[in-house]
Structure formats: C-alpha cells, structure tokens
Amino acid sequence: RQIIKLGPDIIKSIYLGCNTKNEKIVEIAYNIRKLSLDNVKLFKMNRLQNGGLRATSIDISKIEGSFMHAEAYLKKRFKYYW
C-alpha cells in the first residue's frame, strides 16, 4: 500500500456502488469533512426497475451526527495512520 498525496482540487465527485453499506458511506463522508474537501460531491448508485442505474446525491450534513462513531472505528482499525 502506498499513499498518494493529491491536491484538494483534484477530486470532484465520489460515486459509491449500489451495495455500499451505510457504515462505509459514513466513513467516507467523515474523511471528506476531515480533509476539508468541501467541494467534493458524494453519490450512491441505485438500481432502477428497468435494470439501469441512477446516481443519488448524499447530503453529508445530514449524516454528520454519525461521525463520532466513525472516528472511533477508524482509529481502532487504522492505528498505523493515526
């Protein structure tokens, strides 16, 4: 594993797959806020009845209440990076 440092203006949007669990969404949203990537938009793909896909925007401010749990989990799981 190698860390690649990118400028904050490089990432514009993050698209998550249909099967992404809510815990993972909170972790990613937490990291977006922690890294001050305020211009990054977060989307989750949803399956349509006709077999297609639609990207649904995720409002990070609505899930900020879950960040406390995400931080504790990430610190425990990735001790090396903290």
Protein Blocks (a to p, Z undefined) as FASTA:
>chain_A
ZZddddfklpmbdcddfklcfklmmmmmmmmmmnopakbccddddddfkopacdddddfk
lmmmmmmmmmmmmmmmmmmlZZ
